[in-house]
């Protein structure tokens, strides 16, 4: 078993990340104020890049960067230029996702793209079709932002209506940020808000969808569920999370330290994640541009809701293999 690297937190401030925050918001503002009047298409594209970078920085921040102060870190990404995801909701859900024993489990992993079979069978045909298209790389790029955003917002509306105060507070803070961002876009930049939604906001999420498309797959071994994409010109935009297995193994390590960690122990990382490796995203696109990489229904989760998720299935399987089955969960 590969030892997980320890992060060095000697410095109180990780300045590369601070400068990155300044770069991100600076690019967004510069594109809106100075490029939009003369080159509107180019400005919208640059703002889409800024939105994608902001998403990557938000991911970095929720893992405890760039300072030791959680509120100060949150302030670094307070302005939600991507519009949709409240920081505190993203933080709560993503940290739950980092329970590697439950990765990809649609019952337990909030970032799983799988559906439990019983839930999938109850869906209308049109939704099944959309989800099947969404499991192709081109489909994830085009449809992914809309499906995930609509589903997320609808779910949170139900939670707020049921009295979940933490979710309501997260959205209150998010709306306060939007109260700054939206007037800047409309009156400061002069960009129609519908156009901002259709290009920078959508494009930014679509760029991130390139990274998240194959980040995780079901495997009986938790170590085999997380991908390594070795080389990509998008590594800076993704803050090196193409080396996603390395990040999951050492989630508190700063983004700019991940490549060195990978290079120093490359063969060990690849062995440990059971060879779930792509050389680059082009290879992934060639293989899965219009072909679904994974089924929509989870490969092993065939149980009813009362029986638990894929993690429960795996626990039963392991117990059966040891001759000590203690569960009556129907696996198939």
N, C-alpha and C positions, 0 to 999 in steps of 0.2 A: 504494500500500500504506500503510495506516494505521500510523504508528509506535506501537510498544507503549509505554505510559506507564511511566515509571520510578517504583518505589516509594520513598518517602522513609523511610529507616530511622534518622533522626537520634536519635529517642528510643529508649532501651534497653528501655523497657516501654510497651506499648500499653495504657493503662489502660482504655479502653472494653471491651476484650476481657477483661481481668482482672475487671472488675465484672460482665461477662456470665457468667463462670464462677461467680462467687459467687451471682448471681441464679439460675442454673440449678440448682445443688445446693441452694440455699436454698428454691426453689420445691418441689423434689422432697421435701425433708425436712419442710417446713411442711405440705404436703399429706398426707404420711404420718402425721405426729405429731398434727396439730391438726384437720385437716378430715376425715380418714378416720373417726374415731369418730362424728361427727355427720352427715356428708354423704358416705357412701362412694362413690357414683357420681361426684359432683363431684370428689372426691379422686383417683379413678382417672383421670378425664379430664385433670386438671391434671398428674398424673404422666406421662401420655402426652405432653403438651406439653413437659414437662421432658426426656423421653427424646428427642423430636425435636430440641429445642434443643441437647441434648448432642451429638447426631449432627452438627449443623451446626458446633458449636464444635470438635469433633474434626477435622472437615475443615479448619477454620481453623488449628488447631494444627499439623497435619502439614505445612502450607505455611509454617511458620516463625514463627508468632505464639503468644503476645504478647510473647515476649522473644527474645533472641539465643541463649539456651541451650536446646538441644534436649531435654535431660533435664528441665529445669524446665518446659518447655512440655508434655512428656508427663505430668508430674505433675499438671498442671491438669485432665487428663481421665482420671486413673488409675482412678477408680471407675466401672466400666462399667454404668451404670444401665440401658442398653439390652440388656444381657446377652450379645449374640451376637458382636460384631465385636471381636477383639483389635486394639488400637491399632496395633501395629507391622505387623500384616498389612494393615490398612487403608491405612497409610502406604505400604508397599511397592507394593501393587497400584494405589493411586490415582496415585502418581507415575508409574508405568508408563502409566497411562491418559492422562496429560498429553502424551504424544507425539502431537501433532495429526495427523501424517502417517498414523498408524495408528488413529485414532479409528473406532470401530464395527466394526473388523476382528475377527471372532470368533476368529481365530487369534492375534492380537497385543494386542487391547485387553481387559484383564480385566474391564471394566465394560460390554462390549457385550451387548446383549439379542438380537442376531442369532445364528443358528446357521449353520454351513457346511452346504450342501445335503447333502453325503454323510453328515454327522452327523445331520442332521434326518431323513433317510430311514431311518436305522437305528433311530430311536426307536420305542417302542411307541405305538399309536394314542392311548391315554389321555394319554400325556405330550404328544404333539403337540396334543391338544385343550386341555390346561391351558395350554400355552405360547401358543396362539392366543388364549385368553381373557385371558391375562396381557398381551397386547398391546393390550387395550382399557384405557381409563383406570380404569373401575370395577374391572375384573379386576386391574389392577396394584395398586389400593388394597387389595383383599381378599386376593388370592392372592400378590402380589409378595413380601411379607415372608417368607412361608413357603417359597416356591420358592427365593428367593435364599439364605435362611439354611440350609436343608437342603442345597442344592447346595454352598454354601461350606464348611460343616462337613464334609460327606462328602469333599470334595476335600482339605481340610487333614488329615483323618485319614489319607488315603492318603499324603500327603507326609510326615507324621510317621512312618508305618510304613515308608516307604522310606528313612528316615534323615536327613531334612531338619532340621538342627539349628536353623536360624534360625526356621523355623515352630514348632518345638517350644518354643523360648525365648519366642516371642511368646505362645504359648498358656499357658506357665507364668506369665508376668506377668499375663495376663488372668485366669487361675484364681485368682491371689493377690488380684486386685481383686474377683472374685466372692465370695471367702471373706469379704470385708467386706460387700458389698452384700446377699447373700442372707440372712445372719442379721439385718441391719437390717430388711429387708422382712418377714421372718417373725416375728421376736421383738420388734424395736423398734417396727414399725408395727402388727403383728398382722394383716397381709394374707396370706391363703393364697397360696403361691407359684404355684400353677396359675392363680389369678386374676390375679396380677401379669403372668404370661406372656401370658394371653389378652386383657388390656386395655392397661395402660401399654406393655409391650414391643411388642406387635403394633401398637397404635395409633400409637406414636411412629414406627415404621418406615413405617407406612401414610401418615402425614403427609409424610414425606420422599419417599415414592413419588410424591406429587403433583408435586414438583419434578423428580424424575429421569425421569418418564414420557416426556417428549419432549425431554430435554436434548440428545440427539444423534440424528442420522439420517445414513444414507449419502448422500454426495455426492462426485462425482469431485474436487471442490475441497475440501481440508481446511477452508477457512474457512467453507464452507457446511454443515458438519456440527454446528454448535453453536448452540443456540437463544438468543433474547432474548425474555423475557416482560417487557413494559415496566412494567406496573403490577400490584400485588397487595397486598392487606392482609396476606399471609403473608410479605412481604419480610423482616420482622424475624426471624421464625422460621427462614427460610432464609438469614439473614445476607446478603441481597441476591444470592444465587446464582441468582435468577430471571434476572439479567443475566449468564447463564452464559458467553456469548461474551466479554464483557468480562473475566470472571475467567480464562478460558483464555488470553486475550491477555496478561494481566498477573497471573499467579498469586501473586505475592508481595505484591500490594497488599492492605491490610487491608480487611475487609468493609465498614466504615463509610465508606470512600472511593470505593467502586464507583459509587454513584448519581451523584456529582458528575462522575466521569470519563465516565459515559454521557451525562449531560445536556449537557456541554460539547461533545461531538462526536457527538451522536446520529445524524445523517444519515450520517456516515462509518462508524460501527459497523454500521448497517443495510446500507449498501452493501457493506461488506466481508464480511459474513456471508451475502451473496446473498439478503437479504430473508427469512431464516428467523426470522420474528418473529410472536409472538402478542401481542395487546393485554393479555390477562390469562388467568388459568387458567380462568375461566368460559367463555371462548370455546373453549378447548381441550376442556373438558368437553362443551360442546354438540356439538362436532364428533366427538369420539372416546369418549364415555361407554361406548357398547356396540359401537363399531366399531373394528376394529384399525387403528391408525395406520400400522404397518409390518408387512411379512410376517415370519414367524419365520425363514425361510431368508434368508440374506443376498442382496440383489438381484443381485450380480454374482459372488459366490464360488461357482463351480461345479466347482472343481478337486478333485483327490484330496488327501489330507493331505500327500503328498510334494511337492506343487506350491506350497506356501506359502499365504498368506492373500490377502485382498483387496488388500493393499498390493502384493504381487507381481503381482497382476492389473493393477493400475493402472500399475505400472512397465512392464509389457509393453505395455500399451495406448499409453502415451506414446511408447515406443520405436517401436512400429508406426506411429504417426502421424508420427514423424520419419523413417520409412523405415529405422530402424536396429534392428530387432527382434533381440534376442540371446537370447530365451528360447523354450522350447517349452511353456510353461504353457498348458494348454487352458482358455480363459476360459469357454467355454460348453459 
